[in-house]
Amino acid sequence: MRLVFAGTPVTAVPSLDAIAASTHDLVGVVTRPASPQGRSARLVPSPVEVWAREHDVEVLTPENPKDRDFCDRLTALAPDCCPVVAYGALLPQRTLDLPAHGWVNLHYSLLPAYRGAAPVQRALMDGVRETGATTFRIVRELDAGPLYGFITEPVGPLDTAGEVLDRLSRRGADLLVETLDRIALGAEPTPQPDEGVSYAAKLELDDVRVDWSRPAHELADLVRGANPEPGAWTMLAGERFRILLAQVTDEDLPAGVIDARRREVLVGTGTTALRLLSVQPVGKKPMGGADWGRGARLSGGEAFA
């Protein structure tokens, strides 16, 4: 089949690699325009655009997928199907209708659970022990299209969203190509079930502020789900302080109170204390919790707010 791929972040790149190695013909790539990065606000192309230019594949970067020039060029490319991995923009119906086999999305959840922009993050924040990836045909309703296939992925107690997403992006690439192969042979998708629908909205900073009065296991899951971005955070001495990984203990401390020991740092919660495994003070690189505790020279009695 002739394919035009749509995607933007680095998690879409394994799917591009898999498609390039398949029997399908990749004739174009659609991605979000270059965006400002860092203090200099220098425009940086997306990882998908970088991949496409390195592989001499035509790149389309519409400001809006409704743009007529984009629709005209996509029509001229005449794709049979458009695979999608985290493109990041809504597609109008006339664009969805262009390829004969539609737009097929690789979504990082076991649909119909966790429809939306942050499925892995929200799943880990909910404490799931298994997640997965699903391929489905895109329709106007958010992540509600009929299904082609899925894979499952176990979630370990210290897995972060970044680690799970990396595994799913690689295993999901094979699922996406397998789905495209089946579509070329005439496979049709099946409707999503009406039961089990949930939504995974994009994480905002307010969503990942640590409330130390909550139970320890909920906070450990919050921290894992927010790692690497946007990063769970709290306040210490008037500055924002990121908690990157934490582990539940059976020790007791008042909520938010820091106990810096020789080999570990504990913080009180609404139940038992958390052990800080990885942290990032403002203006510094990530470091082990115990390393931070030794270098911070805490006098005792400090607490996160």
Secondary structure, DSSP 4 states (H G I P E B T S, - for coil): -EEEEEE-SGGGHHHHHHHHTSSSEEEEEE-PPPEEETTTTEEE--HHHHHHHHTT--EE--SSTT-HHHHHHHHHH--SBEEEES--SPPPHHHHTSSTT-EEEEESS-TTTTBSS-HHHHHHHTT-SEEEEEEEE--SSTT-SPEEEEEEEE--TT--HHHHHHHHHHHHHHHHHHHHHHHHTT---BPPPSTT--B-PPP-GGGGB--TTS-HHHHHHHHHHTTTTT-EEEEETTEEEEEEEEEE-S----BTBEEE-SS-EEEB-SSSPEEEEEEEETTS--EEHHHHHHHHT--S--B--
